[in-house]
């Protein structure tokens, strides 16, 4: 599992490298993903270590990089999992709201019947 900065950097690399093969990417382009300048190089090394990207060279703020299929797959799986979590949250909210509504109606009916029985 990647932290937020590594995930954002991987998404930036995949977004900048639309063609197959290696692409030349500047550090400034990668910083637009929200990661700090001093964290780009170690995060790129982490992504390479996890075999999500491949670096040919990294010198002077210029990287020759290509995303690997595992990196693209990681982002796709994460997007799918995010959608599933949102769907689950909506389902839980719906059942909680319906349960609260049913409980409120049940309690109101109970109080009304109790009122009728005590005041007859």
N, CA, C and O atoms as a printed pandas DataFrame, in Angstrom:
     atom_number atom_name residue_name chain_id  residue_number  x_coord  y_coord  z_coord
0              1         N          UNK        A               1    0.843   -1.169    0.000
1              2        CA          UNK        A               1    0.000    0.000    0.000
2              3         C          UNK        A               1    0.896    1.243    0.000
3              4         O          UNK        A               1    1.863    1.323    0.758
4              5         N          UNK        A               2    0.572    2.182   -0.834
5              6        CA          UNK        A               2    1.362    3.401   -0.962
6              7         C          UNK        A               2    0.752    4.521   -0.138
7              8         O          UNK        A               2   -0.462    4.570    0.064
8              9         N          UNK        A               3    1.604    5.416    0.333
9             10        CA          UNK        A               3    1.085    6.591    1.026
10            11         C          UNK        A               3    0.551    7.585   -0.012
11            12         O          UNK        A               3    0.686    7.375   -1.217
12            13         N          UNK        A               4   -0.043    8.649    0.469
13            14        CA          UNK        A               4   -0.717    9.611   -0.410
14            15         C          UNK        A               4    0.254   10.261   -1.403
15            16         O          UNK        A               4   -0.087   10.440   -2.572
16            17         N          UNK        A               5    1.456   10.613   -0.944
17            18        CA          UNK        A               5    2.435   11.247   -1.819
18            19         C          UNK        A               5    2.911   10.314   -2.920
19            20         O          UNK        A               5    3.009   10.716   -4.079
20            21         N          UNK        A               6    3.209    9.059   -2.562
21            22        CA          UNK        A               6    3.660    8.086   -3.558
22            23         C          UNK        A               6    2.556    7.786   -4.562
23            24         O          UNK        A               6    2.818    7.622   -5.753
24            25         N          UNK        A               7    1.330    7.716   -4.079
25            26        CA          UNK        A               7    0.195    7.464   -4.973
26            27         C          UNK        A               7    0.021    8.620   -5.954
27            28         O          UNK        A               7   -0.228    8.407   -7.141
28            29         N          UNK        A               8    0.154    9.840   -5.449
29            30        CA          UNK        A               8    0.020   11.015   -6.308
30            31         C          UNK        A               8    1.150   11.076   -7.329
31            32         O          UNK        A               8    0.922   11.436   -8.484
32            33         N          UNK        A               9    2.361   10.729   -6.916
33            34        CA          UNK        A               9    3.489   10.735   -7.839
34            35         C          UNK        A               9    3.334    9.655   -8.905
35            36         O          UNK        A               9    3.647    9.892  -10.071
36            37         N          UNK        A              10    2.859    8.485   -8.526
37            38        CA          UNK        A              10    2.612    7.422   -9.496
38            39         C          UNK        A              10    1.549    7.847  -10.500
39            40         O          UNK        A              10    1.682    7.591  -11.697
40            41         N          UNK        A              11    0.502    8.493  -10.015
41            42        CA          UNK        A              11   -0.548    8.980  -10.912
42            43         C          UNK        A              11    0.001   10.046  -11.856
43            44         O          UNK        A              11   -0.374   10.095  -13.027
44            45         N          UNK        A              12    0.892   10.903  -11.344
45            46        CA          UNK        A              12    1.492   11.938  -12.187
46            47         C          UNK        A              12    2.371   11.315  -13.263
47            48         O          UNK        A              12    2.330   11.742  -14.417
48            49         N          UNK        A              13    3.164   10.313  -12.902
49            50        CA          UNK        A              13    4.025    9.639  -13.879
50            51         C          UNK        A              13    3.168    8.965  -14.947
51            52         O          UNK        A              13    3.454    9.079  -16.139
52            53         N          UNK        A              14    2.127    8.268  -14.525
53            54        CA          UNK        A              14    1.250    7.604  -15.495
54            55         C          UNK        A              14    0.541    8.624  -16.377
55            56         O          UNK        A              14    0.320    8.367  -17.561
56            57         N          UNK        A              15    0.185    9.763  -15.824
57            58        CA          UNK        A              15   -0.476   10.803  -16.601
58            59         C          UNK        A              15    0.456   11.476  -17.596
59            60         O          UNK        A              15    0.040   11.834  -18.698
60            61         N          UNK        A              16    1.708   11.649  -17.211
61            62        CA          UNK        A              16    2.668   12.306  -18.096
62            63         C          UNK        A              16    3.213   11.358  -19.162
63            64         O          UNK        A              16    3.626   11.805  -20.232
64            65         N          UNK        A              17    3.218   10.080  -18.886
65            66        CA          UNK        A              17    3.770    9.085  -19.823
66            67         C          UNK        A              17    2.625    8.379  -20.544
67            68         O          UNK        A              17    2.337    7.214  -20.271
68            69         N          UNK        A              18    1.991    9.072  -21.443
69            70        CA          UNK        A              18    0.840    8.507  -22.150
70            71         C          UNK        A              18    1.268    7.484  -23.198
71            72         O          UNK        A              18    0.543    6.524  -23.458
72            73         N          UNK        A              19    2.450    7.683  -23.806
73            74        CA          UNK        A              19    2.937    6.761  -24.825
74            75         C          UNK        A              19    3.677    5.612  -24.161
75            76         O          UNK        A              19    4.126    5.720  -23.019
76            77         N          UNK        A              20    3.797    4.518  -24.887
77            78        CA          UNK        A              20    4.579    3.391  -24.389
78            79         C          UNK        A              20    6.057    3.761  -24.420
79            80         O          UNK        A              20    6.480    4.577  -25.239
80            81         N          UNK        A              21    6.818    3.178  -23.553
81            82        CA          UNK        A              21    8.249    3.433  -23.523
82            83         C          UNK        A              21    8.608    4.517  -22.525
83            84         O          UNK        A              21    7.762    5.025  -21.789
84            85         N          UNK        A              22    9.886    4.853  -22.523
85            86        CA          UNK        A              22   10.409    5.828  -21.580
86            87         C          UNK        A              22   10.069    7.242  -22.028
87            88         O          UNK        A              22   10.025    7.539  -23.222
88            89         N          UNK        A              23    9.831    8.103  -21.052
89            90        CA          UNK        A              23    9.539    9.506  -21.297
90            91         C          UNK        A              23   10.466   10.352  -20.420
91            92         O          UNK        A              23   10.836    9.956  -19.315
92            93         N          UNK        A              24   10.825   11.505  -20.932
93            94        CA          UNK        A              24   11.606   12.460  -20.154
94            95         C          UNK        A              24   10.619   13.343  -19.390
95            96         O          UNK        A              24    9.737   13.973  -19.973
96            97         N          UNK        A              25   10.795   13.366  -18.069
97            98        CA          UNK        A              25    9.891   14.112  -17.199
98            99         C          UNK        A              25   10.735   15.010  -16.297
99           100         O          UNK        A              25   11.734   14.569  -15.729
100          101         N          UNK        A              26   10.332   16.250  -16.173
101          102        CA          UNK        A              26   11.036   17.177  -15.296
102          103         C          UNK        A              26   10.441   17.136  -13.894
103          104         O          UNK        A              26    9.262   16.835  -13.705
104          105         N          UNK        A              27   11.282   17.445  -12.926
105          106        CA          UNK        A              27   10.851   17.412  -11.530
106          107         C          UNK        A              27    9.709   18.398  -11.270
107          108         O          UNK        A              27    8.830   18.133  -10.450
108          109         N          UNK        A              28    9.726   19.535  -11.970
109          110        CA          UNK        A              28    8.658   20.525  -11.810
110          111         C          UNK        A              28    7.302   19.961  -12.204
111          112         O          UNK        A              28    6.291   20.272  -11.574
112          113         N          UNK        A              29    7.276   19.129  -13.248
113          114        CA          UNK        A              29    6.015   18.496  -13.658
114          115         C          UNK        A              29    5.517   17.530  -12.591
115          116         O          UNK        A              29    4.315   17.413  -12.354
116          117         N          UNK        A              30    6.453   16.845  -11.955
117          118        CA          UNK        A              30    6.076   15.883  -10.918
118          119         C          UNK        A              30    5.644   16.587   -9.640
119          120         O          UNK        A              30    4.821   16.060   -8.891
120          121         N          UNK        A              31    6.195   17.781   -9.382
121          122        CA          UNK        A              31    5.820   18.524   -8.175
122          123         C          UNK        A              31    4.391   19.026   -8.261
123          124         O          UNK        A              31    3.774   19.294   -7.230
124          125         N          UNK        A              32    3.858   19.156   -9.441
125          126        CA          UNK        A              32    2.462   19.592   -9.581
126          127         C          UNK        A              32    1.489   18.566   -9.011
127          128         O          UNK        A              32    0.317   18.871   -8.796
128          129         N          UNK        A              33    1.973   17.354   -8.768
129          130        CA          UNK        A              33    1.121   16.330   -8.173
130          131         C          UNK        A              33    0.920   16.568   -6.683
131          132         O          UNK        A              33    0.131   15.873   -6.043
132          133         N          UNK        A              34    1.638   17.557   -6.124
133          134        CA          UNK        A              34    1.455   17.889   -4.722
134          135         C          UNK        A              34    2.554   17.360   -3.822
135          136         O          UNK        A              34    2.484   17.526   -2.604
136          137         N          UNK        A              35    3.554   16.735   -4.386
137          138        CA          UNK        A              35    4.644   16.197   -3.570
138          139         C          UNK        A              35    5.758   17.238   -3.478
139          140         O          UNK        A              35    6.018   17.956   -4.443
140          141         N          UNK        A              36    6.404   17.321   -2.342
141          142        CA          UNK        A              36    7.460   18.305   -2.117
142          143         C          UNK        A              36    8.689   17.977   -2.961
143          144         O          UNK        A              36    8.925   16.822   -3.313
144          145         N          UNK        A              37    9.466   19.010   -3.278
145          146        CA          UNK        A              37   10.635   18.854   -4.150
146          147         C          UNK        A              37   11.645   17.860   -3.579
147          148         O          UNK        A              37   12.208   17.049   -4.315
148          149         N          UNK        A              38   11.869   17.926   -2.279
149          150        CA          UNK        A              38   12.862   17.047   -1.672
150          151         C          UNK        A              38   12.373   15.599   -1.562
151          152         O          UNK        A              38   13.175   14.702   -1.302
152          153         N          UNK        A              39   11.104   15.362   -1.751
153          154        CA          UNK        A              39   10.557   14.011   -1.629
154          155         C          UNK        A              39   10.418   13.308   -2.971
155          156         O          UNK        A              39   10.097   12.120   -3.008
156          157         N          UNK        A              40   10.651   14.014   -4.075
157          158        CA          UNK        A              40   10.448   13.392   -5.392
158          159         C          UNK        A              40   11.433   12.249   -5.606
159          160         O          UNK        A              40   11.028   11.138   -5.947
160          161         N          UNK        A              41   12.708   12.509   -5.411
161          162        CA          UNK        A              41   13.724   11.477   -5.685
162          163         C          UNK        A              41   13.536   10.224   -4.825
163          164         O          UNK        A              41   13.536    9.121   -5.373
164          165         N          UNK        A              42   13.372   10.347   -3.474
165          166        CA          UNK        A              42   13.182    9.125   -2.682
166          167         C          UNK        A              42   11.879    8.403   -3.014
167          168         O          UNK        A              42   11.810    7.176   -2.946
168          169         N          UNK        A              43   10.859    9.156   -3.369
169          170        CA          UNK        A              43    9.582    8.518   -3.707
170          171         C          UNK        A              43    9.691    7.795   -5.039
171          172         O          UNK        A              43    9.122    6.717   -5.211
172          173         N          UNK        A              44   10.423    8.386   -5.990
173          174        CA          UNK        A              44   10.656    7.701   -7.259
174          175         C          UNK        A              44   11.428    6.403   -7.019
175          176         O          UNK        A              44   11.141    5.379   -7.640
176          177         N          UNK        A              45   12.410    6.453   -6.115
177          178        CA          UNK        A              45   13.172    5.248   -5.792
178          179         C          UNK        A              45   12.278    4.185   -5.152
179          180         O          UNK        A              45   12.423    2.996   -5.435
180          181         N          UNK        A              46   11.360    4.613   -4.297
181          182        CA          UNK        A              46   10.419    3.684   -3.676
182          183         C          UNK        A              46    9.520    3.033   -4.726
183          184         O          UNK        A              46    9.294    1.824   -4.693
184          185         N          UNK        A              47    9.009    3.841   -5.658
185          186        CA          UNK        A              47    8.145    3.295   -6.710
186          187         C          UNK        A              47    8.914    2.326   -7.598
187          188         O          UNK        A              47    8.362    1.323   -8.050
188          189         N          UNK        A              48   10.189    2.623   -7.850
189          190        CA          UNK        A              48   11.007    1.706   -8.648
190          191         C          UNK        A              48   11.274    0.420   -7.872
191          192         O          UNK        A              48   11.258   -0.671   -8.442
192          193         N          UNK        A              49   11.518    0.550   -6.581
193          194        CA          UNK        A              49   11.763   -0.628   -5.737
194          195         C          UNK        A              49   10.550   -1.550   -5.707
195          196         O          UNK        A              49   10.687   -2.773   -5.694
196          197         N          UNK        A              50    9.379   -0.958   -5.697
197          198        CA          UNK        A              50    8.141   -1.748   -5.683
198          199         C          UNK        A              50    7.738   -2.220   -7.077
199          200         O          UNK        A              50    6.694   -2.848   -7.251
200          201         N          UNK        A              51    8.572   -1.913   -8.063
201          202        CA          UNK        A              51    8.375   -2.333   -9.455
202          203         C          UNK        A              51    7.072   -1.798  -10.046
203          204         O          UNK        A              51    6.360   -2.496  -10.767
204          205         N          UNK        A              52    6.781   -0.525   -9.714
205          206        CA          UNK        A              52    5.624    0.153  -10.285
206          207         C          UNK        A              52    6.039    1.062  -11.436
207          208         O          UNK        A              52    5.242    1.347  -12.330
208          209         N          UNK        A              53    7.302    1.520  -11.407
209          210        CA          UNK        A              53    7.871    2.319  -12.492
210          211         C          UNK        A              53    9.273    1.794  -12.772
211          212         O          UNK        A              53    9.841    1.037  -11.985
212          213         N          UNK        A              54    9.819    2.217  -13.916
213          214        CA          UNK        A              54   11.203    1.899  -14.227
214          215         C          UNK        A              54   11.925    3.197  -14.554
215          216         O          UNK        A              54   11.479    3.972  -15.400
216          217         N          UNK        A              55   13.036    3.424  -13.882
217          218        CA          UNK        A              55   13.852    4.612  -14.107
218          219         C          UNK        A              55   15.075    4.227  -14.926
219          220         O          UNK        A              55   15.784    3.280  -14.586
220          221         N          UNK        A              56   15.317    4.953  -15.993
221          222        CA          UNK        A              56   16.544    4.736  -16.759
222          223         C          UNK        A              56   17.640    5.630  -16.193
223          224         O          UNK        A              56   18.772    5.184  -16.004
224          225         N          UNK        A              57   17.312    6.883  -15.924
225          226        CA          UNK        A              57   18.244    7.768  -15.243
226          227         C          UNK        A              57   17.472    8.877  -14.540
227          228         O          UNK        A              57   16.329    9.187  -14.878
228          229         N          UNK        A              58   18.146    9.464  -13.543
229          230        CA          UNK        A              58   17.580   10.570  -12.777
230          231         C          UNK        A              58   18.722   11.498  -12.416
231          232         O          UNK        A              58   19.494   11.224  -11.497
232          233         N          UNK        A              59   18.822   12.608  -13.152
233          234        CA          UNK        A              59   19.915   13.541  -12.923
234          235         C          UNK        A              59   19.411   14.970  -13.012
235          236         O          UNK        A              59   18.688   15.328  -13.942
236          237         N          UNK        A              60   19.789   15.770  -12.055
237          238        CA          UNK        A              60   19.504   17.198  -12.109
238          239         C          UNK        A              60   18.034   17.552  -12.236
239          240         O          UNK        A              60   17.690   18.535  -12.892
240          241         N          UNK        A              61   17.187   16.793  -11.637
241          242        CA          UNK        A              61   15.754   17.086  -11.696
242          243         C          UNK        A              61   15.079   16.627  -12.969
243          244         O          UNK        A              61   13.932   16.994  -13.225
244          245         N          UNK        A              62   15.759   15.840  -13.765
245          246        CA          UNK        A              62   15.171   15.284  -14.988
246          247         C          UNK        A              62   15.198   13.768  -14.868
247          248         O          UNK        A              62   16.221   13.176  -14.526
248          249         N          UNK        A              63   14.075   13.159  -15.151
249          250        CA          UNK        A              63   13.932   11.711  -15.006
250          251         C          UNK        A              63   13.549   11.104  -16.346
251          252         O          UNK        A              63   12.725   11.651  -17.080
252          253         N          UNK        A              64   14.153    9.977  -16.650
253          254        CA          UNK        A              64   13.740    9.167  -17.789
254          255         C          UNK        A              64   13.005    7.982  -17.177
255          256         O          UNK        A              64   13.623    7.106  -16.571
256          257         N          UNK        A              65   11.710    7.958  -17.335
257          258        CA          UNK        A              65   10.873    7.033  -16.581
258          259         C          UNK        A              65    9.783    6.447  -17.472
259          260         O          UNK        A              65    9.361    7.046  -18.461
260          261         N          UNK        A              66    9.354    5.274  -17.089
261          262        CA          UNK        A              66    8.166    4.700  -17.724
262          263         C          UNK        A              66    7.373    3.950  -16.662
263          264         O          UNK        A              66    7.954    3.266  -15.819
264          265         N          UNK        A              67    6.062    4.072  -16.698
265          266        CA          UNK        A              67    5.244    3.309  -15.754
266          267         C          UNK        A              67    5.161    1.859  -16.215
267          268         O          UNK        A              67    5.016    1.590  -17.408
268          269         N          UNK        A              68    5.249    0.950  -15.296
269          270        CA          UNK        A              68    5.131   -0.464  -15.604
270          271         C          UNK        A              68    3.661   -0.880  -15.517
271          272         O          UNK        A              68    2.862   -0.182  -14.892
272          273         N          UNK        A              69    3.298   -1.994  -16.127
273          274        CA          UNK        A              69    1.897   -2.446  -16.045
274          275         C          UNK        A              69    1.402   -2.605  -14.608
275          276         O          UNK        A              69    0.227   -2.374  -14.323
276          277         N          UNK        A              70    2.297   -2.999  -13.707
277          278        CA          UNK        A              70    1.894   -3.133  -12.303
278          279         C          UNK        A              70    1.493   -1.784  -11.715
279          280         O          UNK        A              70    0.571   -1.709  -10.903
280          281         N          UNK        A              71    2.185   -0.718  -12.124
281          282        CA          UNK        A              71    1.843    0.623  -11.633
282          283         C          UNK        A              71    0.506    1.093  -12.157
283          284         O          UNK        A              71   -0.304    1.646  -11.412
284          285         N          UNK        A              72    0.272    0.872  -13.445
285          286        CA          UNK        A              72   -1.024    1.249  -14.024
286          287         C          UNK        A              72   -2.137    0.409  -13.418
287          288         O          UNK        A              72   -3.230    0.910  -13.157
288          289         N          UNK        A              73   -1.859   -0.868  -13.196
289          290        CA          UNK        A              73   -2.857   -1.743  -12.575
290          291         C          UNK        A              73   -3.154   -1.344  -11.145
291          292         O          UNK        A              73   -4.296   -1.434  -10.694
292          293         N          UNK        A              74   -2.127   -0.900  -10.427
293          294        CA          UNK        A              74   -2.320   -0.455   -9.050
294          295         C          UNK        A              74   -3.294    0.717   -9.003
295          296         O          UNK        A              74   -4.204    0.742   -8.175
296          297         N          UNK        A              75   -3.100    1.685   -9.891
297          298        CA          UNK        A              75   -3.996    2.846   -9.923
298          299         C          UNK        A              75   -5.413    2.441  -10.316
299          300         O          UNK        A              75   -6.383    2.958   -9.761
300          301         N          UNK        A              76   -5.537    1.524  -11.265
301          302        CA          UNK        A              76   -6.870    1.076  -11.695
302          303         C          UNK        A              76   -7.581    0.335  -10.560
303          304         O          UNK        A              76   -8.765    0.564  -10.314
304          305         N          UNK        A              77   -6.853   -0.559   -9.865
305          306        CA          UNK        A              77   -7.453   -1.284   -8.738
306          307         C          UNK        A              77   -7.869   -0.333   -7.636
307          308         O          UNK        A              77   -8.935   -0.483   -7.039
308          309         N          UNK        A              78   -7.022    0.648   -7.371
309          310        CA          UNK        A              78   -7.328    1.599   -6.318
310          311         C          UNK        A              78   -8.577    2.416   -6.655
311          312         O          UNK        A              78   -9.409    2.677   -5.786
312          313         N          UNK        A              79   -8.699    2.813   -7.909
313          314        CA          UNK        A              79   -9.889    3.563   -8.326
314          315         C          UNK        A              79  -11.138    2.700   -8.176
315          316         O          UNK        A              79  -12.181    3.180   -7.733
316          317         N          UNK        A              80  -11.029    1.439   -8.544
317          318        CA          UNK        A              80  -12.165    0.521   -8.415
318          319         C          UNK        A              80  -12.525    0.313   -6.940
319          320         O          UNK        A              80  -13.702    0.309   -6.579
320          321         N          UNK        A              81  -11.506    0.140   -6.092
321          322        CA          UNK        A              81  -11.756   -0.035   -4.665
322          323         C          UNK        A              81  -12.380    1.212   -4.054
323          324         O          UNK        A              81  -13.241    1.112   -3.180
324          325         N          UNK        A              82  -11.951    2.385   -4.507
325          326        CA          UNK        A              82  -12.513    3.640   -4.009
326          327         C          UNK        A              82  -13.999    3.717   -4.359
327          328         O          UNK        A              82  -14.811    4.130   -3.531
328          329         N          UNK        A              83  -14.355    3.324   -5.574
329          330        CA          UNK        A              83  -15.757    3.334   -5.980
330          331         C          UNK        A              83  -16.573    2.354   -5.141
331          332         O          UNK        A              83  -17.703    2.651   -4.753
332          333         N          UNK        A              84  -15.999    1.193   -4.865
333          334        CA          UNK        A              84  -16.699    0.207   -4.035
334          335         C          UNK        A              84  -16.900    0.725   -2.614
335          336         O          UNK        A              84  -17.961    0.519   -2.025
336          337         N          UNK        A              85  -15.882    1.401   -2.056
337          338        CA          UNK        A              85  -16.033    1.958   -0.705
338          339         C          UNK        A              85  -17.122    3.018   -0.667
339          340         O          UNK        A              85  -17.909    3.069    0.278
340          341         N          UNK        A              86  -17.174    3.870   -1.699
341          342        CA          UNK        A              86  -18.217    4.896   -1.762
342          343         C          UNK        A              86  -19.594    4.256   -1.878
343          344         O          UNK        A              86  -20.550    4.708   -1.247
344          345         N          UNK        A              87  -19.693    3.221   -2.673
345          346        CA          UNK        A              87  -20.964    2.505   -2.838
346          347         C          UNK        A              87  -21.402    1.876   -1.513
347          348         O          UNK        A              87  -22.581    1.908   -1.159
348          349         N          UNK        A              88  -20.444    1.309   -0.791
349          350        CA          UNK        A              88  -20.740    0.716    0.511
350          351         C          UNK        A              88  -21.190    1.781    1.505
351          352         O          UNK        A              88  -22.133    1.563    2.266
352          353         N          UNK        A              89  -20.519    2.933    1.501
353          354        CA          UNK        A              89  -20.914    4.022    2.397
354          355         C          UNK        A              89  -22.346    4.476    2.114
355          356         O          UNK        A              89  -23.118    4.718    3.042
356          357         N          UNK        A              90  -22.694    4.589    0.840
357          358        CA          UNK        A              90  -24.069    4.995    0.499
358          359         C          UNK        A              90  -25.072    3.962    0.978
359          360         O          UNK        A              90  -26.141    4.317    1.475
360          361         N          UNK        A              91  -24.733    2.666    0.831
361          362        CA          UNK        A              91  -25.630    1.610    1.287
362          363         C          UNK        A              91  -25.814    1.634    2.791
363          364         O          UNK        A              91  -26.933    1.494    3.285
364          365         N          UNK        A              92  -24.722    1.813    3.523
365          366        CA          UNK        A              92  -24.799    1.876    4.990
366          367         C          UNK        A              92  -25.628    3.076    5.413
367          368         O          UNK        A              92  -26.451    2.970    6.322
368          369         N          UNK        A              93  -25.422    4.219    4.762
369          370        CA          UNK        A              93  -26.193    5.413    5.101
370          371         C          UNK        A              93  -27.675    5.186    4.835
371          372         O          UNK        A              93  -28.520    5.568    5.644
372          373         N          UNK        A              94  -27.989    4.565    3.703
373          374        CA          UNK        A              94  -29.396    4.308    3.367
374          375         C          UNK        A              94  -30.057    3.418    4.410
375          376         O          UNK        A              94  -31.156    3.715    4.878
376          377         N          UNK        A              95  -29.383    2.317    4.780
377          378        CA          UNK        A              95  -29.971    1.423    5.779
378          379         C          UNK        A              95  -30.062    2.091    7.146
379          380         O          UNK        A              95  -31.017    1.848    7.883
380          381         N          UNK        A              96  -29.102    2.916    7.495
381          382        CA          UNK        A              96  -29.160    3.628    8.772
382          383         C          UNK        A              96  -30.315    4.615    8.783
383          384         O          UNK        A              96  -31.022    4.737    9.783
384          385         N          UNK        A              97  -30.510    5.320    7.673
385          386        CA          UNK        A              97  -31.614    6.278    7.597
386          387         C          UNK        A              97  -32.956    5.564    7.648
387          388         O          UNK        A              97  -33.874    6.009    8.338
388          389         N          UNK        A              98  -33.073    4.459    6.921
389          390        CA          UNK        A              98  -34.334    3.707    6.953
390          391         C          UNK        A              98  -34.590    3.104    8.337
391          392         O          UNK        A              98  -35.733    3.060    8.792
392          393         N          UNK        A              99  -33.538    2.643    9.000
393          394        CA          UNK        A              99  -33.685    2.105   10.356
394          395         C          UNK        A              99  -34.120    3.187   11.334
395          396         O          UNK        A              99  -34.964    2.946   12.197
396          397         N          UNK        A             100  -33.548    4.371   11.203
397          398        CA          UNK        A             100  -33.941    5.476   12.075
398          399         C          UNK        A             100  -35.384    5.874   11.823
399          400         O          UNK        A             100  -36.127    6.153   12.764
400          401         N          UNK        A             101  -35.781    5.901   10.569
401          402        CA          UNK        A             101  -37.164    6.231   10.228
402          403         C          UNK        A             101  -38.133    5.190   10.790
403          404         O          UNK        A             101  -39.156    5.537   11.379
404          405         N          UNK        A             102  -37.801    3.918   10.602
405          406        CA          UNK        A             102  -38.662    2.850   11.118
406          407         C          UNK        A             102  -38.725    2.896   12.646
407          408         O          UNK        A             102  -39.791    2.709   13.233
408          409         N          UNK        A             103  -37.578    3.146   13.288
409          410        CA          UNK        A             103  -37.566    3.241   14.747
410          411         C          UNK        A             103  -38.382    4.417   15.247
411          412         O          UNK        A             103  -39.084    4.300   16.251
412          413         N          UNK        A             104  -38.299    5.545   14.562
413          414        CA          UNK        A             104  -39.085    6.719   14.949
414          415         C          UNK        A             104  -40.573    6.477   14.796
415          416         O          UNK        A             104  -41.364    6.841   15.666
416          417         N          UNK        A             105  -40.953    5.858   13.683
417          418        CA          UNK        A             105  -42.375    5.553   13.470
418          419         C          UNK        A             105  -42.857    4.536   14.498
419          420         O          UNK        A             105  -43.949    4.677   15.048
420          421         N          UNK        A             106  -42.043    3.506   14.762
421          422        CA          UNK        A             106  -42.421    2.493   15.758
422          423         C          UNK        A             106  -42.571    3.087   17.144
423          424         O          UNK        A             106  -43.522    2.765   17.857
424          425         N          UNK        A             107  -41.651    3.946   17.534
425          426        CA          UNK        A             107  -41.726    4.570   18.851
426          427         C          UNK        A             107  -42.924    5.505   18.948
427          428         O          UNK        A             107  -43.571    5.573   19.993
428          429         N          UNK        A             108  -43.227    6.224   17.874
429          430        CA          UNK        A             108  -44.400    7.109   17.866
430          431         C          UNK        A             108  -45.682    6.306   17.993
431          432         O          UNK        A             108  -46.574    6.689   18.749
432          433         N          UNK        A             109  -45.790    5.199   17.269
433          434        CA          UNK        A             109  -46.986    4.357   17.363
434          435         C          UNK        A             109  -47.129    3.753   18.754
435          436         O          UNK        A             109  -48.234    3.685   19.293
436          437         N          UNK        A             110  -46.024    3.320   19.332
437          438        CA          UNK        A             110  -46.054    2.771   20.684
438          439         C          UNK        A             110  -46.517    3.825   21.685
439          440         O          UNK        A             110  -47.344    3.538   22.550
440          441         N          UNK        A             111  -45.996    5.027   21.575
441          442        CA          UNK        A             111  -46.396    6.104   22.478
442          443         C          UNK        A             111  -47.867    6.457   22.284
443          444         O          UNK        A             111  -48.564    6.730   23.262
444          445         N          UNK        A             112  -48.351    6.458   21.048
445          446        CA          UNK        A             112  -49.763    6.758   20.780
446          447         C          UNK        A             112  -50.667    5.698   21.370
447          448         O          UNK        A             112  -51.677    6.025   21.994
448          449         N          UNK        A             113  -50.321    4.420   21.183
449          450        CA          UNK        A             113  -51.137    3.327   21.757
450          451         C          UNK        A             113  -51.109    3.402   23.270
451          452         O          UNK        A             113  -52.143    3.212   23.911
452          453         N          UNK        A             114  -49.973    3.669   23.850
453          454        CA          UNK        A             114  -49.861    3.765   25.300
454          455         C          UNK        A             114  -50.704    4.937   25.805
455          456         O          UNK        A             114  -51.360    4.823   26.840
456          457         N          UNK        A             115  -50.692    6.051   25.090
457          458        CA          UNK        A             115  -51.490    7.197   25.448
458          459         C          UNK        A             115  -52.981    6.842   25.425
459          460         O          UNK        A             115  -53.714    7.191   26.349
460          461         N          UNK        A             116  -53.430    6.148   24.370
461          462        CA          UNK        A             116  -54.831    5.742   24.265
462          463         C          UNK        A             116  -55.233    4.800   25.391
463          464         O          UNK        A             116  -56.333    4.921   25.931
464          465         N          UNK        A             117  -54.361    3.867   25.754
465          466        CA          UNK        A             117  -54.689    2.908   26.800
466          467         C          UNK        A             117  -54.759    3.566   28.182
467          468         O          UNK        A             117  -55.575    3.162   29.010
468          469         N          UNK        A             118  -53.947    4.536   28.433
469          470        CA          UNK        A             118  -53.920    5.174   29.760
470          471         C          UNK        A             118  -54.993    6.236   29.921
471          472         O          UNK        A             118  -55.358    6.563   31.050
472          473         N          UNK        A             119  -55.505    6.777   28.843
473          474        CA          UNK        A             119  -56.498    7.823   28.939
474          475         C          UNK        A             119  -57.903    7.381   28.557
475          476         O          UNK        A             119  -58.743    8.223   28.240
476          477         N          UNK        A             120  -58.167    6.133   28.579
477          478        CA          UNK        A             120  -59.516    5.626   28.263
478          479         C          UNK        A             120  -60.323    5.456   29.511
479          480         O          UNK        A             120  -61.480    5.040   29.446
